[in-house]
Amino acid sequence: MQRQTLFDESDARDALPKAVAAERRLRAINSGVKVEGIVADITPRNAHELLSNFPLILDGTDNFETRLLLNDAAISLGIPWIYAAAVGSYGVTMTIRPGETACLACVVENNEDSDAAAADATCDTAGVLNSAAGVIASIQAAEAMKYLAGKSERLNERLVSCDVWSGKFQSIRVARNPDCRACARRDFTYLEGEAQPHITMCGRDSVQIHERSRKLDLGELGRRLTAASTPEIRHNDFLLRFLVPPYEMTVFADGRAIVKGTKDAAVARSLYARYVGS
């Protein structure tokens, strides 16, 4: 996608997962840094495992269900994190320090007047302008450098938003909600798996299948699909992709799958059960 400058057309041709492509690109830019791309979907089950032992978490996700899971996990672990989002020409970011600042749940839950909660535009309806993502990511990165350099007193700790089309910037102080579900009552609804997983893909006519209780042998699956004359099978070390006209399926070794060409979860699950197994 045009806004994702870590990737190029060769990554798409090789069907590389974003984590792998990003790792390779960052290593090529600076061989002196340690980068580990993990091909996994963050869930309540693995959030602590993936996020523990890091001094800071940066948000690069694309839906509020996942961001609120990050919020729950960061607060429970006591790790600061920096929220960032963009849609259309608009971007927003906020640095969150557990126990010291408002958290994302303070901003978006039971607060219909907030920009983040009230925005009607989505990736599907408005897309994302690359310059909006670039501006908000640069602010996010600057906040990260302040924190990692030990300059916490220089952190903004406000909800910062900008619209690169209109040239409008705002900085809003957000007070902690004394009755916040997450940072006050420590009721980690998303971390405890009570919230439904996000299944539709931002800006794509696709559904994600969350089947993490199984491990798949992608080689064996590929041979089975080839024997069934399934068209256009592509397979690498990380995923297997094939066509089920008019749909395209991408299957990962941990059992996850993305079904492109529908937003109907029932259709996606039916295809998964037919071609991968129930």
Helices and strands as residue ranges (DSSP letters): H 9-13, H 18-29, H 47-51, E 57-58, H 64-77, E 81-87, E 90-96, H 104-108, H 115-118, H 123-126, H 130-148, G 152-154, E 159-163, E 168-172, E 206-209, H 218-227, E 234-235, E 239-244, E 247-252, E 257-260, H 265-275
